[in-house]
């Protein structure tokens, strides 16, 4: 089993966060440092460190993250206007928290929101 991360603690309610959706497989909460008007992290309860650690048995649970993303899009009324979903993976992908998470970004034309301004540097 992977080590506990800050996201595991958020899911368990051990540290504060603004949770907007939760079920037995996934949790969605507001990013503490938003890169867009609406920036939500959609996180599986299972603490898989990165996409490189995904196993075939994880497919249904990871597919479920997209159903949660759809619910989040409906919550913000952006299902037609659009939004961006991002997974950062590993050091070169600038992944900071080693617990797989889908970034949901929305709110007007996103431009490069969620992407580093320059390679190797966070926006
Ligand atoms: P990544 O770089 O893909 O690993 O993204 C990690 C994200 O987690 C960043 O956008 C951070 O702003 C966010 N983050 C870090 N700590 C917290 C926290 N305590 N609550 C909510 N979001 C957080």
Backbone and ligand atoms as CSV (ligand in chain L), in Angstrom:
chain,resi,resn,atom,element,x,y,z
A,1,UNK,N,N,0.851,-1.202,0.000
A,1,UNK,CA,C,0.000,0.000,0.000
A,1,UNK,C,C,0.882,1.246,0.000
A,2,UNK,N,N,0.482,2.255,-0.819
A,2,UNK,CA,C,1.250,3.492,-0.901
A,2,UNK,C,C,1.196,4.244,0.419
A,3,UNK,N,N,2.202,5.112,0.591
A,3,UNK,CA,C,2.237,5.929,1.816
A,3,UNK,C,C,1.110,6.946,1.841
A,4,UNK,N,N,0.717,7.338,3.044
A,4,UNK,CA,C,-0.311,8.366,3.197
A,4,UNK,C,C,0.190,9.696,2.648
A,5,UNK,N,N,-0.677,10.411,1.981
A,5,UNK,CA,C,-0.342,11.750,1.484
A,5,UNK,C,C,-1.321,12.745,2.092
A,6,UNK,N,N,-1.070,14.015,1.784
A,6,UNK,CA,C,-1.977,15.065,2.240
A,6,UNK,C,C,-3.393,14.803,1.705
A,7,UNK,N,N,-3.488,14.199,0.526
A,7,UNK,CA,C,-4.819,13.941,-0.044
A,7,UNK,C,C,-5.545,12.837,0.730
A,8,UNK,N,N,-4.811,11.830,1.198
A,8,UNK,CA,C,-5.438,10.786,2.024
A,8,UNK,C,C,-6.019,11.430,3.271
A,9,UNK,N,N,-5.257,12.364,3.841
A,9,UNK,CA,C,-5.713,13.029,5.076
A,9,UNK,C,C,-6.943,13.896,4.798
A,10,UNK,N,N,-6.980,14.549,3.636
A,10,UNK,CA,C,-8.166,15.348,3.271
A,10,UNK,C,C,-9.377,14.426,3.127
A,11,UNK,N,N,-9.201,13.305,2.437
A,11,UNK,CA,C,-10.313,12.364,2.210
A,11,UNK,C,C,-10.851,11.858,3.548
A,12,UNK,N,N,-9.941,11.612,4.498
A,12,UNK,CA,C,-10.370,11.111,5.826
A,12,UNK,C,C,-10.908,12.224,6.719
A,13,UNK,N,N,-10.790,13.468,6.272
A,13,UNK,CA,C,-11.267,14.592,7.087
A,13,UNK,C,C,-10.307,14.968,8.193
A,14,UNK,N,N,-9.047,14.534,8.062
A,14,UNK,CA,C,-8.069,14.818,9.124
A,14,UNK,C,C,-7.458,16.214,8.993
A,15,UNK,N,N,-7.505,16.771,7.773
A,15,UNK,CA,C,-7.091,18.172,7.604
A,15,UNK,C,C,-8.177,18.885,6.812
A,16,UNK,N,N,-8.310,20.199,7.031
A,16,UNK,CA,C,-9.441,20.912,6.422
A,16,UNK,C,C,-9.318,21.056,4.908
A,17,UNK,N,N,-10.465,21.051,4.258
A,17,UNK,CA,C,-10.535,21.300,2.819
A,17,UNK,C,C,-12.002,21.553,2.492
A,18,UNK,N,N,-12.243,22.016,1.281
A,18,UNK,CA,C,-13.635,22.208,0.858
A,18,UNK,C,C,-13.997,21.066,-0.080
A,19,UNK,N,N,-14.632,20.043,0.477
A,19,UNK,CA,C,-15.023,18.869,-0.303
A,19,UNK,C,C,-16.360,19.171,-0.982
A,20,UNK,N,N,-16.406,18.975,-2.304
A,20,UNK,CA,C,-17.656,19.255,-3.018
A,20,UNK,C,C,-18.356,17.977,-3.477
A,21,UNK,N,N,-17.653,16.845,-3.424
A,21,UNK,CA,C,-18.278,15.560,-3.790
A,21,UNK,C,C,-17.474,14.440,-3.139
A,22,UNK,N,N,-18.174,13.419,-2.680
A,22,UNK,CA,C,-17.475,12.273,-2.095
A,22,UNK,C,C,-18.334,11.023,-2.238
A,23,UNK,N,N,-17.725,9.908,-2.588
A,23,UNK,CA,C,-18.399,8.618,-2.521
A,23,UNK,C,C,-17.367,7.581,-2.084
A,24,UNK,N,N,-17.681,6.293,-2.221
A,24,UNK,CA,C,-16.763,5.283,-1.685
A,24,UNK,C,C,-15.487,5.131,-2.518
A,25,UNK,N,N,-15.466,5.667,-3.734
A,25,UNK,CA,C,-14.297,5.501,-4.608
A,25,UNK,C,C,-13.509,6.781,-4.863
A,26,UNK,N,N,-14.172,7.926,-4.721
A,26,UNK,CA,C,-13.537,9.181,-5.138
A,26,UNK,C,C,-13.968,10.347,-4.262
A,27,UNK,N,N,-13.123,11.382,-4.294
A,27,UNK,CA,C,-13.406,12.587,-3.524
A,27,UNK,C,C,-12.985,13.777,-4.391
A,28,UNK,N,N,-13.795,14.833,-4.389
A,28,UNK,CA,C,-13.464,16.046,-5.149
A,28,UNK,C,C,-13.468,17.224,-4.189
A,29,UNK,N,N,-12.376,17.981,-4.200
A,29,UNK,CA,C,-12.266,19.132,-3.294
A,29,UNK,C,C,-11.562,20.277,-4.009
A,30,UNK,N,N,-11.739,21.492,-3.485
A,30,UNK,CA,C,-11.157,22.668,-4.130
A,30,UNK,C,C,-9.640,22.690,-3.951
A,31,UNK,N,N,-8.943,23.035,-5.042
A,31,UNK,CA,C,-7.494,23.202,-4.959
A,31,UNK,C,C,-7.189,24.439,-4.106
A,32,UNK,N,N,-6.206,24.288,-3.219
A,32,UNK,CA,C,-5.876,25.364,-2.281
A,32,UNK,C,C,-5.228,26.558,-2.996
A,33,UNK,N,N,-4.685,26.318,-4.181
A,33,UNK,CA,C,-3.993,27.365,-4.952
A,33,UNK,C,C,-4.556,27.365,-6.380
A,34,UNK,N,N,-5.787,27.886,-6.532
A,34,UNK,CA,C,-6.492,27.702,-7.813
A,34,UNK,C,C,-5.817,28.381,-8.996
A,35,UNK,N,N,-5.776,27.676,-10.119
A,35,UNK,CA,C,-5.195,28.193,-11.374
A,35,UNK,C,C,-6.290,28.641,-12.333
A,36,UNK,N,N,-7.544,28.575,-11.919
A,36,UNK,CA,C,-8.670,29.020,-12.733
A,36,UNK,C,C,-9.800,29.343,-11.765
A,37,UNK,N,N,-10.864,29.965,-12.278
A,37,UNK,CA,C,-11.997,30.346,-11.404
A,37,UNK,C,C,-12.510,29.130,-10.625
A,38,UNK,N,N,-12.627,28.009,-11.327
A,38,UNK,CA,C,-13.031,26.764,-10.664
A,38,UNK,C,C,-11.889,25.759,-10.826
A,39,UNK,N,N,-11.252,25.394,-9.746
A,39,UNK,CA,C,-10.145,24.435,-9.804
A,39,UNK,C,C,-10.403,23.377,-8.725
A,40,UNK,N,N,-10.759,22.208,-9.199
A,40,UNK,CA,C,-11.131,21.103,-8.314
A,40,UNK,C,C,-10.147,19.954,-8.537
A,41,UNK,N,N,-9.808,19.256,-7.476
A,41,UNK,CA,C,-8.997,18.041,-7.584
A,41,UNK,C,C,-9.913,16.846,-7.371
A,42,UNK,N,N,-9.910,15.931,-8.329
A,42,UNK,CA,C,-10.738,14.721,-8.244
A,42,UNK,C,C,-9.779,13.564,-7.982
A,43,UNK,N,N,-9.933,12.953,-6.816
A,43,UNK,CA,C,-8.904,12.052,-6.287
A,43,UNK,C,C,-9.527,10.696,-5.949
A,44,UNK,N,N,-8.910,9.600,-6.389
A,44,UNK,CA,C,-9.430,8.300,-5.953
A,44,UNK,C,C,-9.145,8.078,-4.469
A,45,UNK,N,N,-10.013,7.386,-3.787
A,45,UNK,CA,C,-9.764,7.043,-2.373
A,45,UNK,C,C,-8.524,6.154,-2.287
A,46,UNK,N,N,-8.353,5.258,-3.254
A,46,UNK,CA,C,-7.166,4.384,-3.277
A,46,UNK,C,C,-5.931,5.230,-3.585
A,47,UNK,N,N,-4.916,5.194,-2.719
A,47,UNK,CA,C,-3.770,6.100,-2.886
A,47,UNK,C,C,-2.723,5.580,-3.863
A,48,UNK,N,N,-3.062,5.556,-5.149
A,48,UNK,CA,C,-2.088,5.162,-6.178
A,48,UNK,C,C,-1.154,6.364,-6.403
A,49,UNK,N,N,0.176,6.178,-6.320
A,49,UNK,CA,C,1.060,7.348,-6.393
A,49,UNK,C,C,1.009,8.106,-7.725
A,50,UNK,N,N,1.194,7.389,-8.842
A,50,UNK,CA,C,1.202,8.079,-10.147
A,50,UNK,C,C,0.539,7.177,-11.184
A,51,UNK,N,N,0.312,7.713,-12.366
A,51,UNK,CA,C,-0.264,6.908,-13.453
A,51,UNK,C,C,0.649,5.714,-13.756
A,52,UNK,N,N,1.944,5.857,-13.509
A,52,UNK,CA,C,2.878,4.756,-13.767
A,52,UNK,C,C,2.668,3.582,-12.819
A,53,UNK,N,N,1.854,3.768,-11.788
A,53,UNK,CA,C,1.571,2.687,-10.827
A,53,UNK,C,C,0.187,2.075,-11.037
A,54,UNK,N,N,-0.501,2.495,-12.071
A,54,UNK,CA,C,-1.858,1.997,-12.318
A,54,UNK,C,C,-1.813,0.537,-12.766
A,55,UNK,N,N,-2.741,-0.258,-12.230
A,55,UNK,CA,C,-2.865,-1.672,-12.613
A,55,UNK,C,C,-4.183,-1.860,-13.364
A,56,UNK,N,N,-4.277,-2.909,-14.191
A,56,UNK,CA,C,-5.529,-3.139,-14.932
A,56,UNK,C,C,-6.760,-3.172,-14.024
A,57,UNK,N,N,-6.605,-3.699,-12.809
A,57,UNK,CA,C,-7.765,-3.786,-11.901
A,57,UNK,C,C,-8.283,-2.403,-11.473
A,58,UNK,N,N,-7.458,-1.379,-11.676
A,58,UNK,CA,C,-7.864,-0.014,-11.286
A,58,UNK,C,C,-8.745,0.659,-12.341
A,59,UNK,N,N,-8.889,0.038,-13.510
A,59,UNK,CA,C,-9.580,0.712,-14.619
A,59,UNK,C,C,-10.989,1.188,-14.265
A,60,UNK,N,N,-11.865,0.336,-13.682
A,60,UNK,CA,C,-13.219,0.830,-13.392
A,60,UNK,C,C,-13.207,2.017,-12.433
A,61,UNK,N,N,-12.361,1.938,-11.402
A,61,UNK,CA,C,-12.307,3.013,-10.398
A,61,UNK,C,C,-11.784,4.313,-11.036
A,62,UNK,N,N,-10.763,4.195,-11.913
A,62,UNK,CA,C,-10.225,5.402,-12.553
A,62,UNK,C,C,-11.216,5.948,-13.582
A,63,UNK,N,N,-11.942,5.077,-14.252
A,63,UNK,CA,C,-12.992,5.532,-15.159
A,63,UNK,C,C,-14.059,6.306,-14.406
A,64,UNK,N,N,-14.301,5.910,-13.173
A,64,UNK,CA,C,-15.294,6.595,-12.332
A,64,UNK,C,C,-14.924,8.061,-12.116
A,65,UNK,N,N,-13.627,8.378,-12.136
A,65,UNK,CA,C,-13.212,9.779,-11.947
A,65,UNK,C,C,-13.823,10.673,-13.020
A,66,UNK,N,N,-14.016,10.123,-14.215
A,66,UNK,CA,C,-14.616,10.924,-15.292
A,66,UNK,C,C,-16.099,11.175,-15.031
A,67,UNK,N,N,-16.769,10.204,-14.411
A,67,UNK,CA,C,-18.174,10.434,-14.041
A,67,UNK,C,C,-18.252,11.529,-12.990
A,68,UNK,N,N,-17.295,11.533,-12.069
A,68,UNK,CA,C,-17.263,12.601,-11.059
A,68,UNK,C,C,-16.963,13.933,-11.744
A,69,UNK,N,N,-16.047,13.939,-12.717
A,69,UNK,CA,C,-15.739,15.180,-13.448
A,69,UNK,C,C,-17.002,15.719,-14.116
A,70,UNK,N,N,-17.804,14.842,-14.661
A,70,UNK,CA,C,-19.064,15.275,-15.291
A,70,UNK,C,C,-19.976,15.934,-14.248
A,71,UNK,N,N,-20.049,15.329,-13.063
A,71,UNK,CA,C,-20.890,15.922,-11.993
A,71,UNK,C,C,-20.362,17.301,-11.607
A,72,UNK,N,N,-19.035,17.432,-11.528
A,72,UNK,CA,C,-18.437,18.722,-11.161
A,72,UNK,C,C,-18.757,19.752,-12.258
A,73,UNK,N,N,-18.647,19.331,-13.519
A,73,UNK,CA,C,-18.964,20.239,-14.636
A,73,UNK,C,C,-20.419,20.699,-14.539
A,74,UNK,N,N,-21.305,19.791,-14.182
A,74,UNK,CA,C,-22.728,20.161,-14.051
A,74,UNK,C,C,-22.922,21.124,-12.882
A,75,UNK,N,N,-22.188,20.889,-11.806
A,75,UNK,CA,C,-22.294,21.783,-10.633
A,75,UNK,C,C,-21.975,23.228,-11.024
A,76,UNK,N,N,-20.944,23.404,-11.866
A,76,UNK,CA,C,-20.540,24.747,-12.258
A,76,UNK,C,C,-21.214,25.221,-13.549
A,77,UNK,N,N,-22.059,24.372,-14.137
A,77,UNK,CA,C,-22.786,24.756,-15.349
A,77,UNK,C,C,-21.888,24.939,-16.564
A,78,UNK,N,N,-20.796,24.158,-16.630
A,78,UNK,CA,C,-19.846,24.323,-17.737
A,78,UNK,C,C,-19.808,23.101,-18.655
A,79,UNK,N,N,-20.818,22.237,-18.520
A,79,UNK,CA,C,-20.773,20.996,-19.303
A,79,UNK,C,C,-20.768,21.261,-20.801
A,80,UNK,N,N,-21.361,22.370,-21.230
A,80,UNK,CA,C,-21.368,22.696,-22.670
A,80,UNK,C,C,-20.254,23.698,-23.014
A,81,UNK,N,N,-19.999,24.667,-22.149
A,81,UNK,CA,C,-19.005,25.706,-22.467
A,81,UNK,C,C,-17.580,25.164,-22.401
A,82,UNK,N,N,-17.351,24.174,-21.538
A,82,UNK,CA,C,-16.067,23.489,-21.546
A,82,UNK,C,C,-15.219,23.676,-20.307
A,83,UNK,N,N,-14.244,22.825,-20.217
A,83,UNK,CA,C,-13.355,22.777,-19.057
A,83,UNK,C,C,-12.130,21.960,-19.443
A,84,UNK,N,N,-11.171,21.858,-18.526
A,84,UNK,CA,C,-9.918,21.144,-18.814
A,84,UNK,C,C,-9.665,20.119,-17.711
A,85,UNK,N,N,-9.231,18.930,-18.105
A,85,UNK,CA,C,-8.860,17.873,-17.154
A,85,UNK,C,C,-7.387,17.537,-17.378
A,86,UNK,N,N,-6.624,17.517,-16.281
A,86,UNK,CA,C,-5.169,17.286,-16.389
A,86,UNK,C,C,-4.728,16.278,-15.326
A,87,UNK,N,N,-3.853,15.365,-15.731
A,87,UNK,CA,C,-3.111,14.528,-14.775
A,87,UNK,C,C,-1.633,14.885,-14.936
A,88,UNK,N,N,-0.995,15.367,-13.900
A,88,UNK,CA,C,0.454,15.543,-13.918
A,88,UNK,C,C,1.075,14.243,-13.411
A,89,UNK,N,N,2.146,13.806,-14.063
A,89,UNK,CA,C,2.755,12.515,-13.713
A,89,UNK,C,C,4.253,12.638,-13.521
A,90,UNK,N,N,4.702,12.364,-12.293
A,90,UNK,CA,C,6.131,12.289,-12.008
A,90,UNK,C,C,6.838,13.639,-12.049
A,91,UNK,N,N,8.158,13.615,-11.790
A,91,UNK,CA,C,8.925,14.865,-11.665
A,91,UNK,C,C,8.853,15.755,-12.908
A,92,UNK,N,N,9.031,15.200,-14.087
A,92,UNK,CA,C,9.009,16.052,-15.286
A,92,UNK,C,C,7.601,16.540,-15.609
A,93,UNK,N,N,6.598,15.836,-15.116
A,93,UNK,CA,C,5.219,16.308,-15.271
A,93,UNK,C,C,4.834,17.312,-14.196
A,94,UNK,N,N,5.793,17.618,-13.309
A,94,UNK,CA,C,5.606,18.559,-12.189
A,94,UNK,C,C,4.494,18.109,-11.243
A,95,UNK,N,N,4.409,16.780,-11.026
A,95,UNK,CA,C,3.466,16.265,-10.034
A,95,UNK,C,C,4.049,16.499,-8.651
A,96,UNK,N,N,3.291,17.203,-7.794
A,96,UNK,CA,C,3.779,17.518,-6.444
A,96,UNK,C,C,3.294,16.512,-5.416
A,97,UNK,N,N,2.057,16.078,-5.551
A,97,UNK,CA,C,1.474,15.188,-4.542
A,97,UNK,C,C,1.389,13.774,-5.129
A,98,UNK,N,N,2.100,12.802,-4.513
A,98,UNK,CA,C,2.163,11.456,-5.079
A,98,UNK,C,C,0.925,10.614,-4.748
A,99,UNK,N,N,-0.202,11.116,-5.175
A,99,UNK,CA,C,-1.496,10.421,-5.029
A,99,UNK,C,C,-2.282,10.854,-6.267
A,100,UNK,N,N,-2.507,9.942,-7.194
A,100,UNK,CA,C,-3.133,10.299,-8.488
A,100,UNK,C,C,-4.287,11.263,-8.283
A,101,UNK,N,N,-4.336,12.297,-9.114
A,101,UNK,CA,C,-5.449,13.246,-9.047
A,101,UNK,C,C,-5.679,13.866,-10.397
A,102,UNK,N,N,-6.941,14.098,-10.686
A,102,UNK,CA,C,-7.359,14.769,-11.910
A,102,UNK,C,C,-7.633,16.231,-11.553
A,103,UNK,N,N,-6.950,17.147,-12.243
A,103,UNK,CA,C,-7.260,18.571,-12.078
A,103,UNK,C,C,-8.462,18.892,-12.953
A,104,UNK,N,N,-9.475,19.521,-12.387
A,104,UNK,CA,C,-10.625,20.036,-13.144
A,104,UNK,C,C,-10.513,21.551,-13.121
A,105,UNK,N,N,-10.380,22.160,-14.295
A,105,UNK,CA,C,-10.252,23.623,-14.392
A,105,UNK,C,C,-11.363,24.162,-15.278
A,106,UNK,N,N,-12.016,25.224,-14.825
A,106,UNK,CA,C,-13.089,25.826,-15.616
A,106,UNK,C,C,-13.253,27.280,-15.216
A,107,UNK,N,N,-13.949,28.012,-16.103
A,107,UNK,CA,C,-14.246,29.418,-15.814
A,107,UNK,C,C,-13.739,30.280,-16.949
A,108,UNK,N,N,-14.542,30.451,-17.983
A,108,UNK,CA,C,-14.142,31.267,-19.124
A,108,UNK,C,C,-13.098,30.570,-19.967
A,109,UNK,N,N,-12.553,31.333,-20.927
A,109,UNK,CA,C,-11.520,30.765,-21.793
A,109,UNK,C,C,-10.276,30.494,-20.947
A,110,UNK,N,N,-9.838,29.259,-20.904
A,110,UNK,CA,C,-8.772,28.874,-19.971
A,110,UNK,C,C,-7.373,29.244,-20.449
A,111,UNK,N,N,-7.201,29.530,-21.720
A,111,UNK,CA,C,-5.843,29.805,-22.197
A,111,UNK,C,C,-4.914,28.685,-21.776
A,112,UNK,N,N,-3.821,29.053,-21.099
A,112,UNK,CA,C,-2.854,28.036,-20.653
A,112,UNK,C,C,-3.018,27.705,-19.167
A,113,UNK,N,N,-4.178,28.023,-18.578
A,113,UNK,CA,C,-4.378,27.750,-17.144
A,113,UNK,C,C,-4.100,26.290,-16.834
A,114,UNK,N,N,-3.307,26.086,-15.784
A,114,UNK,CA,C,-2.987,24.722,-15.363
A,114,UNK,C,C,-1.684,24.217,-15.944
A,115,UNK,N,N,-1.141,24.964,-16.912
A,115,UNK,CA,C,0.133,24.559,-17.505
A,115,UNK,C,C,1.238,25.487,-17.008
A,116,UNK,N,N,2.463,24.990,-16.890
A,116,UNK,CA,C,3.558,25.876,-16.504
A,116,UNK,C,C,3.767,26.939,-17.582
A,117,UNK,N,N,4.176,28.145,-17.165
A,117,UNK,CA,C,4.454,29.202,-18.135
A,117,UNK,C,C,5.631,28.795,-19.007
A,118,UNK,N,N,6.678,28.278,-18.358
A,118,UNK,CA,C,7.838,27.797,-19.088
A,118,UNK,C,C,8.070,26.357,-18.664
A,119,UNK,N,N,8.669,25.572,-19.525
A,119,UNK,CA,C,8.973,24.191,-19.172
A,119,UNK,C,C,9.801,24.191,-17.889
A,120,UNK,N,N,9.450,23.334,-16.961
A,120,UNK,CA,C,10.223,23.190,-15.726
A,120,UNK,C,C,9.870,24.186,-14.661
A,121,UNK,N,N,8.877,25.025,-14.904
A,121,UNK,CA,C,8.516,26.037,-13.910
A,121,UNK,C,C,7.007,26.098,-13.776
A,122,UNK,N,N,6.521,26.100,-12.531
A,122,UNK,CA,C,5.088,26.174,-12.302
A,122,UNK,C,C,4.542,27.552,-12.637
A,123,UNK,N,N,3.309,27.569,-13.176
A,123,UNK,CA,C,2.648,28.851,-13.446
A,123,UNK,C,C,2.296,29.520,-12.138
L,1,LIG,P1,P,0.199,18.342,-8.804
L,1,LIG,O1,O,1.282,19.326,-9.078
L,1,LIG,O2,O,-0.466,17.829,-10.065
L,1,LIG,O3,O,0.656,17.227,-7.890
L,1,LIG,O4,O,-0.947,19.133,-8.073
L,1,LIG,C1,C,-1.049,19.199,-6.693
L,1,LIG,C2,C,-2.105,20.214,-6.401
L,1,LIG,O5,O,-2.497,20.053,-5.036
L,1,LIG,C3,C,-1.660,21.668,-6.562
L,1,LIG,O6,O,-2.485,22.330,-7.519
L,1,LIG,C4,C,-1.822,22.259,-5.158
L,1,LIG,O7,O,-2.281,23.581,-5.172
L,1,LIG,C5,C,-2.827,21.306,-4.543
L,1,LIG,N1,N,-2.796,21.205,-3.076
L,1,LIG,C6,C,-1.712,21.018,-2.291
L,1,LIG,N2,N,-2.077,20.952,-0.999
L,1,LIG,C7,C,-3.424,21.099,-0.959
L,1,LIG,C8,C,-4.400,21.126,0.081
L,1,LIG,N3,N,-4.050,20.994,1.371
L,1,LIG,N4,N,-5.689,21.304,-0.256
L,1,LIG,C9,C,-6.041,21.450,-1.547
L,1,LIG,N5,N,-5.180,21.427,-2.583
L,1,LIG,C10,C,-3.885,21.264,-2.292
